[in-house]
Amino acid sequence: MSDKGFSELRLEGVSRSFGSANALKGLDLTISGQEFVALLGPSGCGKSTALNCLAGLMPLTGGSIWIDDKRIDGLPPEQRGFGMVFQNYALFPHMSVRANIAFGLKMHKVAKADITRRVDEALRLVQLTDHASKFPGQLSGGQQQRVAIARAVVLEPPVVLMDEPLSNLDAKLRLEMRMEIRRLHQTLGLTTVYVTHDQEEALSLADRLVVLRDGEVQQIGTPEEVYAQPVNGYVASFMGYRNMLALEITGASGSGVVVEGNGVRLSGTSRDGLASGQAVAAIRPEDFVVGDVTANSIDVTVEIVEYHGRELSVSARLPGGEPVYFRTDKRLAPGDSAKISVPAERVLVFEP
């Protein structure tokens, strides 16, 4: 596949409103060539709106979109030349796999010999060469999604836009297709913008994540940065499960704080500058250790124990009655009293 030939794609203050409702508010994002960026958030957060604005399917209310020094937000979708992969595949049922993949090339009046070569290459890349003469109805969901991806990449677009492409697949196929999408991205040197509500999907695929809420960016960063160092309580609670304990800050020194309440006293790190008053301590279940192994220990009463192979998932109660969840390889049973500890650097403290 050909060189995509640009350095960066920029969204500058991109906004979209519907009447008085702001679906997207001032999105600033620079995407490097060959980067994989995931727009992540719950339903209604503005991620699909951002993708549709980028594709040209929806006009901007404000802002601009650039590829290097060329402004493109005034161009219709077909002149932007982006490849698109949708949730519903959108394949032509009366056309063979080969014909579906070749359709866009024919519309662009590509020479017949070049069409054959590029379609053959796309079929090989998505491992569907043996299914080229079949019709979409004869394929599994995962195979149909591969056809949709091949149809997008065969155009050799500067950018591929993917809108929840795996949400219709079962768990096993989602895992397989995730690996397939990442492989294609790396093999072809694609620039990919990917919309999803699935945190695991975004973490495993993307070079960078853009976490959105109510049309506004909450955090932009690598998967490691967003997962381990969320900038606010919303990102902390959204990116995988965290216990969110309502406590009060009773001491502070630099970014270190002490939080207390309901029989719990913990040292932690203030992530948004909070140094006094009510707070939320965010702790992942896997960050707890059973035993009094650090100064940050809590007495709990075990309620429910679930077996998960090498570890147990435990639901317990704090002294004040609040629930807390942790994972351990230690044997515990309902009714047991236990101490659990957590390193201070793993206790992230935010505004309520």
Secondary structure, DSSP 8 states (H G I E B T S, - for coil): ------SEEEEEEEEEEETTEEEEEEEEEEEETT-EEEEE-STTSSHHHHHHHHHTSS--SEEEEEETTEE-TTS-HHHHT-EEE-TT----TTS-HHHHHHHHHHHTT--HHHHHHHHHHHHHHTT-GGGTTS-GGGS-HHHHHHHHHHHHHTT--S-EEEESTTTTS-HHHHHHHHHHHHHHHHHHT--EEEEES-HHHHHHH-SEEEEEETTEEEEEE-HHHHHHS-SSHHHHHHSS--EEEEEEEEEEETTEEEEEETTEEEEEEESS---SEEEEEEE-GGG-EESS-SS-EEEEEEEEEEEETTEEEEEEE-TTS-EEEEEESS---TT-EEEEE--GGG-EEE--
